[in-house]
Amino acid sequence: MSFDPRDKFWESVFEIYYECYFEEMVADELLYRWSLLDDITKWLVALTASGSAVSGWALWNSTDWKIVWIIFSGISALLAITHSALSVQQRIKNWEASKAAFVDLRIDLGWLRQDMAINPDFDVTEYEARLNVFRQRYRENMARLSPDTLRTRRLDEKTQIKLNETISDQIQS
């Protein structure tokens, strides 16, 4: 059985494709989580802001609702402070940019894979030059990622399972 470097090349391209897809999906999930926190905080702050203070005063006069209003406005204030301290808006921008960069790279790698499938006798040297450009972009995208409070091992594991299900037809046993 002879060794064909194209087989190893296919593996290398798939590996980086998989990693890009994974990081894209993680970025998407983190973007969703930070956006949800952002939306909840904005709604709570809006509800307890000075414009709705009149509602608060009305509730303040009712003994039962007084406690509810204090808790509600306290949570709102805490979320507003946390929102600012965690730089939620900046995190959303960062994850949007990260997702876009990984989507773009994954699509380009998909095109490379299509080109390889169309021309199974491709010149490894020529295609390796193309892959090296993608590897550099991948390295740069990864370098821009920063640790995130909401990125957990559980999130990574769930994302990997979801990705494996999404591209199960492309994963070789």
C-alpha positions as YAML, in Angstrom:
chain: A
units: angstrom
residues:
- id: 1
  name: MET
  ca: [0.00, 0.00, 0.00]
- id: 2
  name: SER
  ca: [1.55, 3.28, -1.07]
- id: 3
  name: PHE
  ca: [1.48, 6.48, 0.94]
- id: 4
  name: ASP
  ca: [-0.44, 9.37, -0.61]
- id: 5
  name: PRO
  ca: [0.33, 12.73, 1.03]
- id: 6
  name: ARG
  ca: [-3.12, 13.91, -0.05]
- id: 7
  name: ASP
  ca: [-4.70, 11.67, 2.59]
- id: 8
  name: LYS
  ca: [-2.75, 13.40, 5.33]
- id: 9
  name: PHE
  ca: [-3.55, 16.76, 3.75]
- id: 10
  name: TRP
  ca: [-7.29, 15.95, 3.83]
- id: 11
  name: GLU
  ca: [-6.94, 15.21, 7.56]
- id: 12
  name: SER
  ca: [-5.09, 18.47, 8.21]
- id: 13
  name: VAL
  ca: [-7.68, 20.54, 6.35]
- id: 14
  name: PHE
  ca: [-10.54, 18.83, 8.15]
- id: 15
  name: GLU
  ca: [-8.86, 19.35, 11.52]
- id: 16
  name: ILE
  ca: [-8.60, 23.12, 11.11]
- id: 17
  name: TYR
  ca: [-12.08, 23.24, 9.55]
- id: 18
  name: TYR
  ca: [-13.45, 21.41, 12.61]
- id: 19
  name: GLU
  ca: [-11.66, 23.74, 15.03]
- id: 20
  name: CYS
  ca: [-12.96, 26.83, 13.22]
- id: 21
  name: TYR
  ca: [-16.49, 25.47, 13.24]
- id: 22
  name: PHE
  ca: [-16.17, 24.70, 16.95]
- id: 23
  name: GLU
  ca: [-14.93, 28.20, 17.83]
- id: 24
  name: GLU
  ca: [-17.67, 29.69, 15.65]
- id: 25
  name: MET
  ca: [-20.32, 27.76, 17.58]
- id: 26
  name: VAL
  ca: [-18.78, 28.68, 20.95]
- id: 27
  name: ALA
  ca: [-18.72, 32.34, 19.92]
- id: 28
  name: ASP
  ca: [-22.35, 32.09, 18.84]
- id: 29
  name: GLU
  ca: [-23.39, 30.62, 22.20]
- id: 30
  name: LEU
  ca: [-21.40, 33.21, 24.16]
- id: 31
  name: LEU
  ca: [-22.83, 35.97, 22.02]
- id: 32
  name: TYR
  ca: [-26.31, 34.69, 22.83]
- id: 33
  name: ARG
  ca: [-25.58, 34.53, 26.57]
- id: 34
  name: TRP
  ca: [-24.01, 38.00, 26.80]
- id: 35
  name: SER
  ca: [-26.80, 39.49, 24.65]
- id: 36
  name: LEU
  ca: [-29.42, 37.91, 26.91]
- id: 37
  name: LEU
  ca: [-27.74, 39.39, 29.99]
- id: 38
  name: ASP
  ca: [-27.55, 42.73, 28.19]
- id: 39
  name: ASP
  ca: [-31.25, 42.66, 27.27]
- id: 40
  name: ILE
  ca: [-32.40, 41.61, 30.73]
- id: 41
  name: THR
  ca: [-30.30, 44.31, 32.36]
- id: 42
  name: LYS
  ca: [-31.61, 47.00, 30.01]
- id: 43
  name: TRP
  ca: [-35.23, 45.98, 30.65]
- id: 44
  name: LEU
  ca: [-34.81, 45.90, 34.42]
- id: 45
  name: VAL
  ca: [-33.01, 49.23, 34.48]
- id: 46
  name: ALA
  ca: [-35.70, 50.75, 32.27]
- id: 47
  name: LEU
  ca: [-38.45, 49.42, 34.53]
- id: 48
  name: THR
  ca: [-36.84, 50.78, 37.68]
- id: 49
  name: ALA
  ca: [-35.53, 54.03, 36.18]
- id: 50
  name: SER
  ca: [-36.88, 57.41, 37.14]
- id: 51
  name: GLY
  ca: [-39.58, 57.20, 34.46]
- id: 52
  name: SER
  ca: [-41.15, 54.26, 36.25]
- id: 53
  name: ALA
  ca: [-40.48, 55.63, 39.71]
- id: 54
  name: VAL
  ca: [-44.13, 56.58, 39.90]
- id: 55
  name: SER
  ca: [-45.00, 52.88, 39.63]
- id: 56
  name: GLY
  ca: [-42.51, 52.19, 42.38]
- id: 57
  name: TRP
  ca: [-44.08, 54.83, 44.64]
- id: 58
  name: ALA
  ca: [-47.49, 53.28, 44.06]
- id: 59
  name: LEU
  ca: [-46.14, 49.86, 44.98]
- id: 60
  name: TRP
  ca: [-44.24, 51.36, 47.93]
- id: 61
  name: ASN
  ca: [-47.53, 52.23, 49.61]
- id: 62
  name: SER
  ca: [-48.61, 48.59, 49.59]
- id: 63
  name: THR
  ca: [-46.95, 46.53, 52.31]
- id: 64
  name: ASP
  ca: [-46.94, 43.34, 50.22]
- id: 65
  name: TRP
  ca: [-45.53, 44.98, 47.12]
- id: 66
  name: LYS
  ca: [-43.02, 47.12, 49.01]
- id: 67
  name: ILE
  ca: [-40.70, 44.14, 49.56]
- id: 68
  name: VAL
  ca: [-41.13, 43.02, 45.95]
- id: 69
  name: TRP
  ca: [-40.22, 46.49, 44.68]
- id: 70
  name: ILE
  ca: [-37.15, 46.70, 46.95]
- id: 71
  name: ILE
  ca: [-35.92, 43.29, 45.74]
- id: 72
  name: PHE
  ca: [-36.73, 44.08, 42.12]
- id: 73
  name: SER
  ca: [-34.98, 47.45, 42.15]
- id: 74
  name: GLY
  ca: [-32.04, 46.00, 44.12]
- id: 75
  name: ILE
  ca: [-31.54, 43.24, 41.56]
- id: 76
  name: SER
  ca: [-31.80, 45.83, 38.81]
- id: 77
  name: ALA
  ca: [-29.15, 48.02, 40.42]
- id: 78
  name: LEU
  ca: [-26.87, 45.04, 40.99]
- id: 79
  name: LEU
  ca: [-27.24, 43.94, 37.37]
- id: 80
  name: ALA
  ca: [-26.54, 47.47, 36.13]
- id: 81
  name: ILE
  ca: [-23.33, 47.61, 38.14]
- id: 82
  name: THR
  ca: [-22.33, 44.10, 37.07]
- id: 83
  name: HIS
  ca: [-23.17, 44.94, 33.45]
- id: 84
  name: SER
  ca: [-20.77, 47.84, 33.54]
- id: 85
  name: ALA
  ca: [-18.05, 46.03, 35.52]
- id: 86
  name: LEU
  ca: [-18.09, 43.07, 33.12]
- id: 87
  name: SER
  ca: [-17.99, 45.34, 30.05]
- id: 88
  name: VAL
  ca: [-20.92, 43.46, 28.54]
- id: 89
  name: GLN
  ca: [-21.18, 45.70, 25.48]
- id: 90
  name: GLN
  ca: [-17.49, 45.20, 24.68]
- id: 91
  name: ARG
  ca: [-17.79, 41.44, 25.14]
- id: 92
  name: ILE
  ca: [-20.72, 41.37, 22.72]
- id: 93
  name: LYS
  ca: [-18.68, 43.28, 20.13]
- id: 94
  name: ASN
  ca: [-15.70, 40.97, 20.65]
- id: 95
  name: TRP
  ca: [-17.77, 37.80, 20.28]
- id: 96
  name: GLU
  ca: [-19.54, 39.19, 17.20]
- id: 97
  name: ALA
  ca: [-16.14, 39.85, 15.60]
- id: 98
  name: SER
  ca: [-14.82, 36.46, 16.66]
- id: 99
  name: LYS
  ca: [-17.81, 34.62, 15.27]
- id: 100
  name: ALA
  ca: [-17.58, 36.51, 11.97]
- id: 101
  name: ALA
  ca: [-13.86, 35.74, 11.66]
- id: 102
  name: PHE
  ca: [-14.36, 32.01, 12.30]
- id: 103
  name: VAL
  ca: [-17.38, 31.83, 9.95]
- id: 104
  name: ASP
  ca: [-15.34, 33.47, 7.21]
- id: 105
  name: LEU
  ca: [-12.42, 31.12, 7.74]
- id: 106
  name: ARG
  ca: [-14.65, 28.04, 7.93]
- id: 107
  name: ILE
  ca: [-16.30, 28.97, 4.63]
- id: 108
  name: ASP
  ca: [-12.91, 29.49, 2.97]
- id: 109
  name: LEU
  ca: [-11.76, 26.11, 4.27]
- id: 110
  name: GLY
  ca: [-14.96, 24.57, 2.95]
- id: 111
  name: TRP
  ca: [-14.15, 25.95, -0.48]
- id: 112
  name: LEU
  ca: [-10.66, 24.51, -0.26]
- id: 113
  name: ARG
  ca: [-12.19, 21.13, 0.61]
- id: 114
  name: GLN
  ca: [-14.53, 21.42, -2.38]
- id: 115
  name: ASP
  ca: [-11.60, 22.25, -4.65]
- id: 116
  name: MET
  ca: [-9.77, 19.19, -3.32]
- id: 117
  name: ALA
  ca: [-12.81, 17.00, -3.99]
- id: 118
  name: ILE
  ca: [-13.24, 18.35, -7.52]
- id: 119
  name: ASN
  ca: [-9.56, 17.77, -8.28]
- id: 120
  name: PRO
  ca: [-8.55, 14.65, -6.31]
- id: 121
  name: ASP
  ca: [-5.09, 14.70, -7.91]
- id: 122
  name: PHE
  ca: [-4.42, 18.21, -6.57]
- id: 123
  name: ASP
  ca: [-0.87, 19.46, -6.22]
- id: 124
  name: VAL
  ca: [-0.11, 19.14, -2.52]
- id: 125
  name: THR
  ca: [2.52, 21.90, -2.61]
- id: 126
  name: GLU
  ca: [0.11, 24.39, -4.18]
- id: 127
  name: TYR
  ca: [-2.70, 23.53, -1.80]
- id: 128
  name: GLU
  ca: [-0.37, 23.55, 1.18]
- id: 129
  name: ALA
  ca: [0.44, 27.18, 0.42]
- id: 130
  name: ARG
  ca: [-3.28, 27.95, 0.51]
- id: 131
  name: LEU
  ca: [-3.70, 26.01, 3.74]
- id: 132
  name: ASN
  ca: [-0.81, 27.86, 5.37]
- id: 133
  name: VAL
  ca: [-2.64, 31.16, 4.77]
- id: 134
  name: PHE
  ca: [-5.68, 29.69, 6.50]
- id: 135
  name: ARG
  ca: [-3.55, 28.38, 9.36]
- id: 136
  name: GLN
  ca: [-2.16, 31.87, 9.89]
- id: 137
  name: ARG
  ca: [-5.67, 33.34, 9.95]
- id: 138
  name: TYR
  ca: [-6.73, 30.65, 12.42]
- id: 139
  name: ARG
  ca: [-3.74, 31.43, 14.64]
- id: 140
  name: GLU
  ca: [-4.58, 35.16, 14.55]
- id: 141
  name: ASN
  ca: [-8.25, 34.49, 15.36]
- id: 142
  name: MET
  ca: [-7.29, 32.28, 18.29]
- id: 143
  name: ALA
  ca: [-4.83, 34.88, 19.58]
- id: 144
  name: ARG
  ca: [-7.63, 37.47, 19.68]
- id: 145
  name: LEU
  ca: [-9.76, 35.28, 21.96]
- id: 146
  name: SER
  ca: [-9.64, 36.18, 25.61]
- id: 147
  name: PRO
  ca: [-10.79, 34.19, 28.61]
- id: 148
  name: ASP
  ca: [-14.49, 34.57, 29.28]
- id: 149
  name: THR
  ca: [-16.42, 34.03, 32.49]
- id: 150
  name: LEU
  ca: [-19.28, 32.38, 30.62]
- id: 151
  name: ARG
  ca: [-17.06, 29.96, 28.67]
- id: 152
  name: THR
  ca: [-17.03, 26.80, 30.73]
- id: 153
  name: ARG
  ca: [-15.91, 23.25, 30.18]
- id: 154
  name: ARG
  ca: [-19.58, 22.27, 30.08]
- id: 155
  name: LEU
  ca: [-20.22, 24.80, 27.29]
- id: 156
  name: ASP
  ca: [-17.28, 23.43, 25.32]
- id: 157
  name: GLU
  ca: [-18.48, 19.84, 25.80]
- id: 158
  name: LYS
  ca: [-22.07, 20.68, 24.76]
- id: 159
  name: THR
  ca: [-20.76, 22.58, 21.75]
- id: 160
  name: GLN
  ca: [-18.57, 19.68, 20.68]
- id: 161
  name: ILE
  ca: [-21.49, 17.26, 20.88]
- id: 162
  name: LYS
  ca: [-23.66, 19.66, 18.88]
- id: 163
  name: LEU
  ca: [-20.92, 20.14, 16.28]
- id: 164
  name: ASN
  ca: [-20.36, 16.40, 15.94]
- id: 165
  name: GLU
  ca: [-24.09, 15.97, 15.34]
- id: 166
  name: THR
  ca: [-24.11, 18.85, 12.83]
- id: 167
  name: ILE
  ca: [-21.27, 17.47, 10.72]
- id: 168
  name: SER
  ca: [-21.65, 13.76, 11.50]
- id: 169
  name: ASP
  ca: [-21.71, 12.99, 7.77]
- id: 170
  name: GLN
  ca: [-18.22, 14.52, 7.43]
- id: 171
  name: ILE
  ca: [-16.62, 12.77, 10.40]
- id: 172
  name: GLN
  ca: [-14.84, 9.56, 9.51]
- id: 173
  name: SER
  ca: [-14.76, 6.74, 12.02]
...
